[in-house]
């Protein structure tokens, strides 16, 4: 299957984004809470799909979480503790760019946790997620897949593109040789945490554009009927002549002239 061209992709994306806007109206109306976990290999396209989902949504309602590695104090806490304050309130959507599953992936493969911590995580994650679901949170977990050859192309692109080079870290370079280890870690994670309460959904992201469209379509299809009529807003004409900006204390900078 050929990769989607940008023009075709944008044409297919627009109606999905309109449905996402309608979905957030439903969230606000119903008071439901949604958490979407986006996991996957480096370069899979986690940030891109999160941007596609959130682009036209109210940032006060749709929150993106991308935590850095635990700080000195956080490292002494219960592993899941630092994620709890970010969970959504009524009417909110949380998009997670990586999540507590770092422990089952990069921490396991790169040796950033010990065996006891790893085994404890695999036991506790389903319990933690059941607590979230039992409390009414609608939880989705997506894993984005990408073949190693495609991953290598994306790494090379990041290395050469000054706008993307910040995405490439020393850990990423080391992890390149551990593709098979990451596969084994993912399969162990799925075996332990793919539950009836919180199942995983794998999405092919070798073509990131197709992957984004497929993930968004899957997300929308799995939510309840989200159709809530858009409220009518009266927009009468101004009573007087439109005014121009007036400046006294501080004036604007000159307009940009390339």
PyMOL commands that set and color helices and strands:
alter all, ss='L'
color gray80, all
select helices_A, chain A and resi 6-30+46-54+74-76+81-84+100-104+106-109+115-134+148-160+165-167+170-193+208-222
alter helices_A, ss='H'
color red, helices_A
select strands_A, chain A and resi 33-40+62-65+93-97+137-145+200-204
alter strands_A, ss='S'
color yellow, strands_A
deselect
rebuild
show_as cartoon
